[in-house]
Amino acid sequence: MAERTTVRLPEDLIRRAKIKAAAEGRTLTSLIEDGLRLVVTDKPAQQKPKIGPIPVSEAKGWLRPGLTLRDVEEMEDLEYAERLMKGFE
C-alpha cells in the first residue's frame, strides 16, 4: 500500500508540475513518483559537458589570463562532436 506524506514545495514548481501532469494526462502523484525514481536510482546520470561561450578578457579584448588557444581548440572540438552526435540521434 502506498504511504502518504506531506512535502513543502515552491508554489511555482507545483504549478508547473500540475500543468505538465495534465498535459501528459497523468496525475501529479505519478509525475512526482517518476521524478523521485530518477533521483534515487543507483545509475549515475549522464552529464553532458557544459560548453559555454569562449571567455574573453574585457581588459585586453582577447582570452582571459590562464586560457590558452589550445583550450579554445578543445572547446571547439567538443562543440563539433556534440553537433555530430545530434545528427545520429
N, C-alpha and C positions, 0 to 999 in steps of 0.2 A: 504494500500500500504506500502511496506517495505521502511524503511528510510535508506538512505546512510550515512555512516560515515567513518572517517579515523582514524585508530589506528596505533601506532608505536609499533612494537614488535621485539624482538631479531631475527636476521636472522636464527639462529639455530632452534628456536621454529617454525618459519614459514616453514622452510624446512621440519622439522619432521611432522608438521601438514599437509602439502601438500602430503607427502608420505603416511600418514595414510589415508587421504581422498581418494586418488587414489586407495589404496589397498582395501578400503571398497566400491569403486565405487560410491562415492558421491562427492559433491562439498566442497570446503574449507569453503564456507559460511555456509553450513548445519552443518559442523563439529563445527565451531565456535558458531553457534546458540545453538547446544546441550550442548556445554561446558558452555556457559553463563547461560543457563537454570538450569544446575546443581548447579551453584554457587549462583544464585539469588533465588532459591527455598526456601520456608519457612521451609521445613523439615530439621532438623539438620542432617548432615552426620554422619553415624555410624562410629565411630573411633575405630579401634582395639587397644588394649593396646600395647604400644611399649615395647617389651621384647627384651633385648639385652643380651650380654654375662654378666656373673656374674663378677662384679668389683673385682679385686684383687689388693691388695696393693703391689706396687713394693718394698717398703721398707722392709716389713716383709714376703712377699710371701704368705699372707693369705688375708682375707677380708679387704676391706678398713675400716678405722675407721668410726664408726656410723652405719655400716651394720651388722646385726645380722644373725645368722643361720636361724632364723625364716623368715627373709626377703628372704633368698635364697630358703627356702622351699616353700614360697608363689610364687616366680617366677617360680619354677619348676612345681608347681601345675597349674599355668596359662598356661605354655607351654604344659603340658599334656592335659589340657582341650581343648586347641586350636587344638592339633593333633587329639583328639577325634572328634571334631566338623567337621574337614575337611573330616573325614570318612563318615559323614552323608550328605554331600553336593552332 
